[in-house]
Amino acid sequence: MAGDLEFKDLKELLGELPLFSDIKPKMMVAAEESIGFRRAVSGDVLVRQGEYTEELLIVLSGIGTAYRTESDGRVVNMGSHGAKDWFGEMTALSNQPQFATVKAETQCTFLVVDAPLFKKLYTGGGSFKNHIDLRYRERALAVHLRSAPLFKGVDRGVLARVAEEAELLTFDAGKAIAEEGKEADGVFLVRSGVVKEVRKTDGKDKVVAFLRDNSSFGERSLADDSAWRSSMIAMTRVDVVRLDRKIFDVLFARDRVAGTRIQMTVSLILAQEQGQEVDHDPKPVVDLSKTAAIDLMIGKQAVKGGEALLIDLKKCTRCNACVEGCVSVHEDRVPRLSKRGIKSGDAMLTSACYNCTIPECMMGCNYGAIRRDVNGAIHIILENCTGCSACEIKCSYGVIRMASLTGAAETEEDTPSFLSRMFPFVQRFRRTPEPGPVEVAEEVEAPKKPKKPEKKAIKCDLCAGLPFEACVYNCPCGAISRVDPADIVGM
């Protein structure tokens, strides 16, 4: 990617950066294929607070300064990034919007590491992961702690000391973070992912709650030496911050003011838990009558989605207007809408794109064919798609499928009439046109074997570029709508 730019050999350049000091040869090849360069002039906005831009930017020259707008409107200078420094790692790691806006103070040049390569480098460990985690401790961990209810009102200096002792842990989907009955010896803060709280009731596992980014659990361990009352299971890949109980023992001994604040918060949290258990029938955080459906949705990782397409089966008349509307707005005449999905009662979450906050399809694409715009919507760049099916395999919902887009449009002659669609037997009475005169060629070549149609990845594109979504707009019954899956499951 850097062949036409005035830079030294990319391998040599990466070797000079601390992040890549021990990069393996195979990963170096992937880096050389994926890493790009970017230039900016003074005043350019490099990343914007609140937007989704999942790239790691490494400064080669120049200076960029980060500014954060707080809830009260204050603009806080978060510091500057010079040569060999980087930013954007927290968004790439957690799939959350940008924490701050970064502007170029001078003319700048950057290396750009896209999200798939970032994930590979980070999960591969080594110097890359070590430097990223170290920078998280320096820049973001104290901010993360400050946002947790447990540390509300605690002095920043105290939080900095707590951050130094924190552990950064990762759990794959299905792994137990804490097990019911075992000693509760610390507090956990969820950095990214979804955690399910499960409690044994009458010999059966009962879902008590689902926890997402910036949630916490384990505060009870600070009040007594009791065991875990529930098991905490990672429903997706989960990154957590673990704070051992010993950290708080030292803190309480050194700083009585901070210790008193934290203990008061813990007492409040436990009082809320006790209030749920007065009737000897714990009141769940979610409606347990919907637990099966919610568990299914979480198992399919639907809660990662930013929005879902919901069909009210009581209103739906099966007229197919939604699909016909989808066909009409795509030039290739291939519908992106699917009416299959997760059904619960009279509602169905269709297999339409959820625009995941953790887009596994994008992570699995090595060709830059799947991108997320600044508003969080996932798009397929057909020109870059090679038809490898990696995104189709990675998609948790079966939303992405491979389809031939060449010659997909039907001609007017091939399109059945309304009468033919309503009464298929009419097709029997269609007049077959008489064959015309046959021209005999002097030399006839043997017919060539037709090429296999090239397939591309397709999915719901939210009718990009249109002021409406065709399926929702064309439904005469109001049976189809866009919703946040978190609203459905009560999270």
VENBEL-V378204 format. One record per residue. N is the residue number from 1. RES is the residue in one letter. PHI is phi in radians with two decimals (* if undefined). OMEGA is omega in degrees with one decimal (none if undefined). Layout:
[[N	RES	PHI	OMEGA] [N	RES	PHI	OMEGA]]
//
This chain:
[[1	M	*	-174.6] [2	A	-1.76	-172.9] [3	G	-1.03	-176.3] [4	D	-1.69	-179.7] [5	L	-1.87	-174.1] [6	E	-1.48	179.4] [7	F	-2.26	174.9] [8	K	-1.18	179.6] [9	D	-0.91	-174.8] [10	L	-1.05	-179.9] [11	K	-1.07	178.3] [12	E	-1.15	-179.9] [13	L	-1.11	179.5] [14	L	-1.12	-179.9] [15	G	-1.10	179.4] [16	E	-1.49	-177.5] [17	L	-1.69	-179.2] [18	P	-0.96	-178.5] [19	L	-1.03	-172.6] [20	F	-1.97	-173.3] [21	S	-1.10	-179.6] [22	D	-2.19	-178.8] [23	I	-1.11	-178.5] [24	K	-1.39	-177.2] [25	P	-0.94	-179.0] [26	K	-1.12	179.2] [27	M	-1.26	176.8] [28	M	-1.10	177.6] [29	V	-1.08	178.7] [30	A	-1.09	-179.7] [31	A	-1.15	-179.0] [32	E	-1.10	-179.6] [33	E	-1.38	-171.0] [34	S	-1.83	-173.9] [35	I	-1.23	177.7] [36	G	-2.14	178.2] [37	F	-2.06	178.0] [38	R	-2.51	177.1] [39	R	-2.04	177.6] [40	A	-2.58	176.0] [41	V	-1.92	-178.0] [42	S	-0.95	179.4] [43	G	1.72	179.0] [44	D	-1.16	173.6] [45	V	-1.50	-176.3] [46	L	-1.53	170.6] [47	V	-2.44	-175.6] [48	R	-2.09	179.5] [49	Q	-0.95	177.4] [50	G	1.59	-179.6] [51	E	-1.69	177.5] [52	Y	-1.62	172.9] [53	T	-2.43	-168.9] [54	E	-1.64	179.1] [55	E	-2.10	171.9] [56	L	-1.65	179.1] [57	L	-1.86	179.6] [58	I	-1.87	-175.9] [59	V	-1.35	174.2] [60	L	-1.66	177.7] [61	S	-2.69	-179.8] [62	G	1.64	-178.0] [63	I	-2.38	172.9] [64	G	-2.11	-178.3] [65	T	-2.03	-178.3] [66	A	-1.70	177.1] [67	Y	-2.24	178.1] [68	R	-2.11	175.8] [69	T	-1.63	-178.5] [70	E	-1.37	-176.9] [71	S	-1.08	179.9] [72	D	-1.55	177.5] [73	G	1.63	179.1] [74	R	-1.19	175.9] [75	V	-1.81	-175.1] [76	V	-1.90	175.2] [77	N	-1.35	-175.7] [78	M	-1.64	179.7] [79	G	2.00	-176.8] [80	S	-1.99	179.3] [81	H	-2.13	179.1] [82	G	-1.88	-176.8] [83	A	-0.97	179.8] [84	K	1.25	172.6] [85	D	-1.59	-178.2] [86	W	-2.63	175.6] [87	F	-2.71	-177.6] [88	G	1.73	-175.0] [89	E	-1.18	-176.6] [90	M	-1.25	176.8] [91	T	-1.21	179.1] [92	A	-1.13	-177.1] [93	L	-1.44	-173.0] [94	S	-1.79	-177.6] [95	N	1.06	176.2] [96	Q	-1.76	178.1] [97	P	-1.06	-179.2] [98	Q	-1.03	-178.0] [99	F	-1.35	-176.9] [100	A	-2.62	174.2] [101	T	-1.65	178.1] [102	V	-2.03	179.3] [103	K	-2.02	175.9] [104	A	-1.32	178.0] [105	E	-1.52	178.5] [106	T	-2.38	172.4] [107	Q	-1.16	-172.6] [108	C	-2.27	171.6] [109	T	-2.30	-175.5] [110	F	-2.29	162.5] [111	L	-1.59	-178.5] [112	V	-2.02	176.6] [113	V	-1.82	-177.6] [114	D	-1.33	-172.7] [115	A	-1.05	-179.7] [116	P	-1.04	179.8] [117	L	-1.18	178.1] [118	F	-1.00	-179.7] [119	K	-1.06	-179.8] [120	K	-1.10	-179.1] [121	L	-1.15	-177.3] [122	Y	-1.22	-179.5] [123	T	-1.23	178.3] [124	G	-1.33	177.5] [125	G	1.31	178.8] [126	G	1.26	-174.9] [127	S	-1.10	-178.8] [128	F	-1.06	-179.7] [129	K	-1.11	-178.1] [130	N	-1.07	-179.6] [131	H	-1.21	179.1] [132	I	-1.12	179.9] [133	D	-1.15	178.5] [134	L	-1.10	180.0] [135	R	-1.18	176.2] [136	Y	-1.07	178.0] [137	R	-1.07	-175.4] [138	E	-1.25	-170.8] [139	R	-1.71	-164.8] [140	A	-1.98	-172.8] [141	L	-1.08	179.8] [142	A	-1.09	177.2] [143	V	-1.14	178.3] [144	H	-1.09	179.2] [145	L	-1.09	-177.7] [146	R	-1.12	-179.2] [147	S	-1.42	-179.8] [148	A	-1.38	-179.8] [149	P	-0.95	-177.4] [150	L	-1.04	-174.9] [151	F	-1.89	-179.5] [152	K	-1.07	177.9] [153	G	1.44	-179.4] [154	V	-1.40	-178.2] [155	D	-1.00	-177.8] [156	R	-1.10	177.6] [157	G	-1.10	177.2] [158	V	-1.13	-179.9] [159	L	-1.10	178.4] [160	A	-1.10	178.4] [161	R	-1.19	177.4] [162	V	-1.11	-178.3] [163	A	-1.07	-179.3] [164	E	-1.09	-176.1] [165	E	-1.67	-174.8] [166	A	-1.23	173.9] [167	E	-1.81	175.0] [168	L	-1.83	-175.0] [169	L	-2.14	177.3] [170	T	-2.24	178.4] [171	F	-2.17	176.2] [172	D	-1.33	-179.7] [173	A	-0.97	178.8] [174	G	1.65	-178.7] [175	K	-1.40	179.0] [176	A	-1.51	175.7] [177	I	-1.48	176.1] [178	A	-2.53	-177.1] [179	E	-2.06	-179.7] [180	E	-0.97	178.8] [181	G	1.66	179.6] [182	K	-1.53	-175.4] [183	E	-1.07	175.5] [184	A	-1.56	-171.3] [185	D	-2.13	179.3] [186	G	-3.14	178.1] [187	V	-1.93	-179.5] [188	F	-2.06	172.4] [189	L	-1.98	-178.7] [190	V	-1.46	177.4] [191	R	-1.43	179.4] [192	S	-2.75	179.4] [193	G	1.84	-178.4] [194	V	-2.24	179.8] [195	V	-2.06	177.6] [196	K	-1.83	175.6] [197	E	-1.70	-175.7] [198	V	-2.16	-179.7] [199	R	-2.23	177.7] [200	K	-1.28	178.0] [201	T	-2.39	-177.5] [202	D	0.95	177.0] [203	G	1.37	-178.8] [204	K	-2.10	176.1] [205	D	-1.32	-179.2] [206	K	-2.13	-179.6] [207	V	-1.27	-179.5] [208	V	-1.77	-177.1] [209	A	-2.85	171.0] [210	F	-2.12	-178.0] [211	L	-2.00	-179.8] [212	R	-2.09	-177.5] [213	D	-0.87	177.2] [214	N	1.23	172.4] [215	S	-1.47	178.2] [216	S	-2.46	174.9] [217	F	-2.69	179.9] [218	G	1.76	-178.2] [219	E	-1.07	-179.5] [220	R	-1.02	-178.0] [221	S	-1.10	179.4] [222	L	-1.47	-177.5] [223	A	-1.74	-180.0] [224	D	-2.68	-179.1] [225	D	-1.73	-175.7] [226	S	-1.26	178.9] [227	A	-1.50	175.9] [228	W	-1.08	178.7] [229	R	-1.52	179.4] [230	S	-2.49	171.5] [231	S	-1.69	178.6] [232	M	-1.95	-173.5] [233	I	-1.99	176.0] [234	A	-1.29	178.5] [235	M	-1.55	174.3] [236	T	-2.31	170.0] [237	R	-1.11	-172.9] [238	V	-2.17	172.3] [239	D	-1.87	-178.2] [240	V	-2.27	169.8] [241	V	-1.87	179.3] [242	R	-1.86	178.2] [243	L	-2.01	-178.5] [244	D	-1.11	-178.9] [245	R	-1.04	-179.7] [246	K	-1.11	177.7] [247	I	-1.04	-178.1] [248	F	-1.29	177.1] [249	D	-1.03	179.1] [250	V	-1.17	-178.9] [251	L	-1.08	-178.9] [252	F	-1.10	-179.0] [253	A	-1.29	-175.8] [254	R	-1.49	-171.8] [255	D	-2.28	-176.1] [256	R	-1.16	-178.6] [257	V	-1.12	179.5] [258	A	-1.11	179.9] [259	G	-1.07	179.6] [260	T	-1.12	179.3] [261	R	-1.04	-177.6] [262	I	-1.13	-179.9] [263	Q	-1.13	176.9] [264	M	-1.14	178.8] [265	T	-1.14	178.2] [266	V	-1.06	179.1] [267	S	-1.05	178.9] [268	L	-1.14	179.2] [269	I	-1.09	-179.3] [270	L	-1.19	177.7] [271	A	-1.11	177.4] [272	Q	-1.12	178.1] [273	E	-1.13	-179.9] [274	Q	-1.10	178.6] [275	G	-1.08	179.3] [276	Q	-1.36	-172.9] [277	E	-1.91	-177.2] [278	V	-1.06	-176.1] [279	D	-1.52	-179.9] [280	H	1.06	176.4] [281	D	-2.36	-171.8] [282	P	-0.88	176.1] [283	K	-1.38	-175.9] [284	P	-1.30	175.8] [285	V	-1.24	177.9] [286	V	-2.02	179.7] [287	D	-1.25	-175.5] [288	L	-1.19	176.0] [289	S	-1.17	-179.7] [290	K	-1.88	-172.4] [291	T	-0.98	-177.9] [292	A	-1.04	-179.4] [293	A	-1.17	-179.4] [294	I	-1.14	-179.4] [295	D	-1.07	178.3] [296	L	-1.12	-179.7] [297	M	-1.10	-179.3] [298	I	-1.22	177.8] [299	G	-1.03	177.0] [300	K	-1.55	176.3] [301	Q	1.13	-179.5] [302	A	-1.15	-178.3] [303	V	-1.24	175.8] [304	K	-1.25	-174.0] [305	G	-1.26	176.3] [306	G	-1.44	178.5] [307	E	-2.78	-178.1] [308	A	-2.35	177.8] [309	L	-1.75	-174.5] [310	L	-1.91	176.0] [311	I	-1.94	174.9] [312	D	-1.49	-174.0] [313	L	-1.19	176.5] [314	K	-1.25	-179.6] [315	K	-1.55	-174.2] [316	C	-1.16	178.9] [317	T	-1.83	-179.9] [318	R	1.09	-178.0] [319	C	-1.37	178.1] [320	N	1.26	179.8] [321	A	-1.10	-179.5] [322	C	-1.14	179.9] [323	V	-1.19	179.4] [324	E	-1.09	176.5] [325	G	-1.14	178.8] [326	C	-1.11	179.6] [327	V	-1.06	-172.9] [328	S	-1.16	-177.0] [329	V	-1.76	177.1] [330	H	-2.06	-174.3] [331	E	-1.06	-178.2] [332	D	-1.42	177.2] [333	R	1.09	177.2] [334	V	-1.83	-177.6] [335	P	-1.20	174.9] [336	R	-1.61	-176.7] [337	L	-1.47	173.6] [338	S	-2.16	-179.8] [339	K	-1.76	172.0] [340	R	-1.79	179.1] [341	G	2.92	-178.0] [342	I	-1.56	-177.5] [343	K	-1.87	175.9] [344	S	-2.52	-177.4] [345	G	1.14	-179.7] [346	D	-1.68	-179.6] [347	A	-2.06	176.6] [348	M	-2.40	171.8] [349	L	-1.51	-176.0] [350	T	-1.31	178.3] [351	S	-1.39	175.6] [352	A	-1.83	-172.7] [353	C	-1.01	178.7] [354	Y	-1.54	-175.3] [355	N	0.86	-171.7] [356	C	-0.95	170.8] [357	T	-1.27	174.4] [358	I	-2.14	-172.2] [359	P	-1.36	-178.8] [360	E	-1.10	179.2] [361	C	-1.06	-179.9] [362	M	-1.19	178.6] [363	M	-1.12	-175.9] [364	G	-1.53	-178.3] [365	C	-1.57	-179.3] [366	N	-1.69	-173.2] [367	Y	-2.08	178.7] [368	G	1.14	-177.6] [369	A	-1.56	179.2] [370	I	-2.19	-176.8] [371	R	-2.31	174.9] [372	R	-2.00	179.6] [373	D	-1.42	-173.6] [374	V	-1.16	178.8] [375	N	-1.62	177.2] [376	G	1.69	-179.2] [377	A	-1.40	-179.7] [378	I	-1.61	-179.1] [379	H	-2.23	174.6] [380	I	-1.76	177.2] [381	I	-1.63	-172.8] [382	L	-1.03	-178.7] [383	E	-1.10	-179.0] [384	N	-1.62	-174.9] [385	C	-1.25	179.0] [386	T	-1.78	-179.1] [387	G	1.32	-175.7] [388	C	-1.33	177.6] [389	S	1.31	-179.2] [390	A	-1.05	-179.2] [391	C	-1.19	178.7] [392	E	-1.08	179.8] [393	I	-1.22	-176.7] [394	K	-1.27	-175.4] [395	C	-1.10	-175.7] [396	S	-1.29	-172.2] [397	Y	-1.90	-174.3] [398	G	1.26	-178.0] [399	V	-1.32	-177.3] [400	I	-1.43	175.0] [401	R	-2.44	179.6] [402	M	-1.64	-177.6] [403	A	-2.52	175.5] [404	S	-1.46	-178.3] [405	L	-1.78	179.3] [406	T	-1.61	179.2] [407	G	1.21	-177.0] [408	A	-1.35	-177.3] [409	A	-1.24	178.9] [410	E	-1.41	174.0] [411	T	-1.37	-178.3] [412	E	-1.10	-179.1] [413	E	-1.20	-176.5] [414	D	-1.37	-176.7] [415	T	-1.33	-179.7] [416	P	-1.15	-179.9] [417	S	-1.27	177.9] [418	F	-1.01	-179.9] [419	L	-1.10	-179.4] [420	S	-1.17	179.8] [421	R	-1.25	-179.7] [422	M	-1.34	-177.9] [423	F	-2.27	-174.2] [424	P	-0.98	-177.0] [425	F	-1.15	179.3] [426	V	-1.07	-179.3] [427	Q	-1.00	-177.9] [428	R	-1.11	-173.6] [429	F	-1.73	177.8] [430	R	-1.20	-179.8] [431	R	-1.31	176.1] [432	T	-1.55	-177.7] [433	P	-1.06	179.6] [434	E	-1.21	-179.2] [435	P	-1.18	178.3] [436	G	-1.45	-179.9] [437	P	-1.11	-178.0] [438	V	-1.68	176.4] [439	E	-1.59	-178.7] [440	V	-1.70	179.4] [441	A	-1.43	179.5] [442	E	-1.18	-178.2] [443	E	-2.40	-177.5] [444	V	-1.93	177.8] [445	E	-1.42	176.5] [446	A	-1.12	-178.7] [447	P	-1.07	178.5] [448	K	-1.47	178.2] [449	K	-1.17	-177.7] [450	P	-1.06	178.4] [451	K	-1.22	176.7] [452	K	-1.18	-177.9] [453	P	-0.98	177.7] [454	E	-1.31	-178.4] [455	K	-1.77	178.8] [456	K	-2.24	176.1] [457	A	-1.36	175.8] [458	I	-2.32	176.8] [459	K	-2.85	175.0] [460	C	-1.03	-179.6] [461	D	-1.90	179.7] [462	L	1.00	-179.7] [463	C	0.89	-177.5] [464	A	-0.92	178.7] [465	G	1.60	179.0] [466	L	-1.84	-179.6] [467	P	-1.42	-178.4] [468	F	-2.67	171.9] [469	E	-1.72	-170.1] [470	A	-1.03	-177.0] [471	C	-1.15	179.9] [472	V	-1.22	-176.7] [473	Y	-1.13	-174.0] [474	N	-1.56	179.7] [475	C	-1.29	-177.5] [476	P	-1.32	-174.8] [477	C	-1.85	-176.4] [478	G	1.15	-174.3] [479	A	-1.58	-173.7] [480	I	-2.16	-176.6] [481	S	-2.71	175.9] [482	R	-1.68	-179.9] [483	V	-2.43	173.1] [484	D	-1.55	-179.1] [485	P	-1.02	177.9] [486	A	-1.13	177.3] [487	D	-1.20	-178.5] [488	I	-1.19	-176.4] [489	V	-1.53	176.3] [490	G	1.29	-178.6] [491	M	-1.62	none]]
//
